[in-house]
Amino acid sequence: MHDRVHVPNKCPFQPFPFLWIFLLVIIIHSFFSLYLFYSLFFFSLYLFYQLMRQKYHPQKLCRKTMAIREAY
């Protein structure tokens, strides 16, 4: 009896990402201005992540500075 209760509990966790996406869509539709603000925030976070990646890869940073010098 106890095992039968635990088997269906595992099932709802499978479509959970889809449910989460659906919930996110609802949030986007209801709070569009807030979503825009958060998208800008995450974009800035992404830019910071790119900067951090460049710090760990000096060769990439060197190539970028050379490309900027060539552009000028």
Secondary structure in CASP SS format (residue, H / E / C, confidence):
PFRMAT SS
TARGET T0000
AUTHOR 0000-0000-0000
METHOD secondary structure of the structure
MODEL  1
M C 1.00
H H 1.00
D H 1.00
R H 1.00
V H 1.00
H H 1.00
V H 1.00
P H 1.00
N H 1.00
K H 1.00
C H 1.00
P H 1.00
F H 1.00
Q C 1.00
P C 1.00
F H 1.00
P H 1.00
F H 1.00
L H 1.00
W H 1.00
I H 1.00
F H 1.00
L H 1.00
L H 1.00
V H 1.00
I H 1.00
I H 1.00
I H 1.00
H H 1.00
S H 1.00
F C 1.00
F H 1.00
S H 1.00
L H 1.00
Y H 1.00
L H 1.00
F H 1.00
Y H 1.00
S H 1.00
L H 1.00
F H 1.00
F H 1.00
F H 1.00
S H 1.00
L H 1.00
Y H 1.00
L H 1.00
F H 1.00
Y H 1.00
Q H 1.00
L H 1.00
M H 1.00
R H 1.00
Q H 1.00
K H 1.00
Y H 1.00
H C 1.00
P H 1.00
Q H 1.00
K H 1.00
L H 1.00
C H 1.00
R H 1.00
K H 1.00
T H 1.00
M H 1.00
A H 1.00
I H 1.00
R H 1.00
E H 1.00
A H 1.00
Y C 1.00
END
